[in-house]
Amino acid sequence: MNLLRLTIALVLIALTACAQSPRVPTPPQTPNNSHTEVVTSGSRVSSSTSVSDSNGSYKFRSKFHSSKRDGVENILSDALDGIKLYRKNNKLEWEILQGGEVLFECSLNKNRLSIFVDKELSTGKFNKRIKNLGEELQAYISSHKRHSFNRRANTIARAENRLERAKRELQESIKNLEEVKRANEQ
């Protein structure tokens, strides 16, 4: 009888030990998300920048001293050349729509900047371009140096580039028109 009790006790202990063997839980998947905030202040100049970069979107927000606005505008104008620009009073907006949804939006007020990219709609190359732009803007806004941009030279250079592009498009249109005329004559 003692042997039977001993055997049952050993079996129960073995079952209990096996049932309590630790299982290593799999950690939950965390989304690829990073968030950066930079706040700088000097004797008179203060700025704040917030960057959020997740799998689905990229957001850049900044508030800066109004003395940096021209520099920010020049950086944006150079980087976003070719994207449709809307001017409303003292506000600049660049926007790209795809299928009725906002793919890219950038808004510059007197001393505030906001950038949004929907990464699910945009390409990896465009995302990298905007992320690099955000890093450049963050470095400029948070620096205590005043960058001197020759705004007029930048404006003239951009106008010359647009003129060259328009000339190329005109030449292509003339060639297409001549091809259509020849096709109609036959």
N, C-alpha and C positions, 0 to 999 in steps of 0.2 A: 504494500500500500504506500509506503514511504517512497519507494522507487517511482510509483505512478505519479505522486504529487510532485516529486522532484522533476520528472520529465515534463509535466504540464507547466510547471513554473519556468523551466528553461525555455520551452517553446514560446510561452507568453513574453518572456524577457526578450527573446530573439525577435519576435514579431514587433514588439514595441520599439526596439532599437532600429529595426529596418524602417519602420514607419516614420521615425523621427530623423532619418538621415537628411542633412541639410541640402536643399536645392538652391543652386545659385540662380537668383532671379536675373532676367535679362533687363538691362537698363532701358528706360523709355527713350525713344528717339527724340532728340532735341532738334528743333529746326535750326538751320544755319542762319543765325541771327547775330548781328553785332550792333552795338549802339555806342556812340562816342559823343561826349559833350565836352566842349572847351569853352571856358570863360576866361577872358583876359581883361585886365583893367590897368590903365596907366594913370597918370596925373589927371588927364581930362578925357581920355578915350577909353571906352569899354566896349566889349563885344561878347557875343555868346553864339556858339554854333552847336547844332545838334545834328548828328548823322545816324540814320537807322538803315541798316542794310540786311534784309532778310531774303528768303528764297523767292518771295512773291513781289517784293517792291523795294525801291530805294528812295529814301526821303532825306532831304537836306534842308535844314532851316537855320537861318542866321539873322541876328540883329547886330548892327554895327554902327559906328560913328558915321555921320553923314559925309565926313571928309573922305571916306573910302568909297563912296558911291560911284564916282567916275571910274575908278580903277576896277571895281566889280563889274560895271557895265562894259568896259572894254574887254575884260576877260571873257565875259559871257558872249559879247558880240563876235569875238574872234572864234570862240569854240562852237557857237551855235549858228555860224554862217550857213545859210541854206535852209534853215528851219524858219517857218513863217513867223514873223514878228508882228505883234499888235501893240500899238501905242495908244494909251488912254491917259490923258493929262500927263502926270509925272510917273506913270506906271508902265512898265514894259512887260509883255507876256509873250512867251514862245510856247507853242502848243502843237502836238501831233496827235491826231485822232486816227483810230483804226477800227473800222466797223462800228462807228458810233461811240466807241469807248476811248477814254483818254489813255494814250500810251505814254506820253511825255507832257509835262507841264512845268514851266519855269516862270516865276513871277518876281519882278524886282520893283519894290516901292522905294520911297525916299531912303530908308535905312534898313529895310528888311528884304530878305531873299528866301524864296521857297522853291525847291525842286522836287518833283515827283516822277518816278519811272515805274510803270507796271512791267515787271520783269517777265510775266507770263505772256505778254504781247510783244515784247521787244526782243531783239537779238542779243547774243552774248557780246558781240563787237560794240553795239550801241551802249550796252550796260557798262562795259569797261571804259568807253569814252566818257560817259557821264560820271562814273566813279572817279576817274582821273581829274575831271573838271572840278568835282567836289573837293578833292584833295588840294588842288591848286587854289581854289577859293578859300578853303579853310586856312591854308598857310598865309595867304595874303591878308585875310581879315584879322587873323590873330596876331600878325606881326605888328611891331610897334614902329616899323619903318614906314615912311611914306614913299610909296612907289610913284615915280613920276612917269606917267604915260603921256606920250605925245598924242593926244586925242585926235588932233587934226590929221596927223600923219596916218594914224590907223584908219580914220574915216576915208581919207583919200585912197589908201591902199585897198580897202574893201570895195570902194566904188570902182577903182580900176579893175579889180578882179571880176566884179559883176559885169562891167562893160565888156571885158574879154569873153566872159561866158555868154553874154547876149550876142556878141559878134559870131561866136561859134554856132549858136543856136540859129541865128539868121542864115548863115551859110548852109547849115543842114536843111533848113526850111526851103531855101532856094533850090537846092539839089532835089529835094522831094517834089517840089512844084514842077521842075523840069522833067522829072521822071513821069509824073502824072500827065503832063502835056504830051510827052512822046507816046505814052500808052494810049491816050485818047486819039491821037492822030493815026494810029495804026488800025 
